[in-house]
Amino acid sequence: GNRGGRDQFSWDKVKDTRDREYYLGNSVRAPTGRWQAGRDIFWYSKERADQNQAEIEKLKAQEARALAEALGMAP
């Protein structure tokens, strides 16, 4: 028989099967139960907005210095 493929796999189907504990990553990709209700289970993979903002400000300052130097103005 055919074992299936990537196009036939769905974490939603894993969530509904009784053997879901046998799948690696089942607790993150197919959460069930009260423990995950209302929680952001992917908190570790999201970037923080303040970190991005600091990087943007740093780049803007560098661009302003480069522009001032190119125009012959004091930085």
MODELLER restraints for C-alpha pairs under 7 A, 6 or more apart:
rsr = mdl.restraints
at = mdl.atoms
rsr.add(forms.Gaussian(group=physical.xy_distance, feature=features.Distance(at['CA:11:A'], at['CA:29:A']), mean=6.38, stdev=0.5))
rsr.add(forms.Gaussian(group=physical.xy_distance, feature=features.Distance(at['CA:11:A'], at['CA:30:A']), mean=5.62, stdev=0.5))
rsr.add(forms.Gaussian(group=physical.xy_distance, feature=features.Distance(at['CA:12:A'], at['CA:30:A']), mean=6.57, stdev=0.5))
rsr.add(forms.Gaussian(group=physical.xy_distance, feature=features.Distance(at['CA:14:A'], at['CA:20:A']), mean=5.50, stdev=0.5))
rsr.add(forms.Gaussian(group=physical.xy_distance, feature=features.Distance(at['CA:14:A'], at['CA:30:A']), mean=6.55, stdev=0.5))
rsr.add(forms.Gaussian(group=physical.xy_distance, feature=features.Distance(at['CA:15:A'], at['CA:30:A']), mean=5.00, stdev=0.5))
rsr.add(forms.Gaussian(group=physical.xy_distance, feature=features.Distance(at['CA:15:A'], at['CA:31:A']), mean=6.88, stdev=0.5))
rsr.add(forms.Gaussian(group=physical.xy_distance, feature=features.Distance(at['CA:15:A'], at['CA:32:A']), mean=6.79, stdev=0.5))
rsr.add(forms.Gaussian(group=physical.xy_distance, feature=features.Distance(at['CA:20:A'], at['CA:26:A']), mean=6.39, stdev=0.5))
rsr.add(forms.Gaussian(group=physical.xy_distance, feature=features.Distance(at['CA:28:A'], at['CA:41:A']), mean=6.81, stdev=0.5))
rsr.add(forms.Gaussian(group=physical.xy_distance, feature=features.Distance(at['CA:65:A'], at['CA:75:A']), mean=5.53, stdev=0.5))
rsr.add(forms.Gaussian(group=physical.xy_distance, feature=features.Distance(at['CA:68:A'], at['CA:74:A']), mean=6.53, stdev=0.5))
rsr.add(forms.Gaussian(group=physical.xy_distance, feature=features.Distance(at['CA:68:A'], at['CA:75:A']), mean=5.71, stdev=0.5))
rsr.add(forms.Gaussian(group=physical.xy_distance, feature=features.Distance(at['CA:69:A'], at['CA:75:A']), mean=6.34, stdev=0.5))
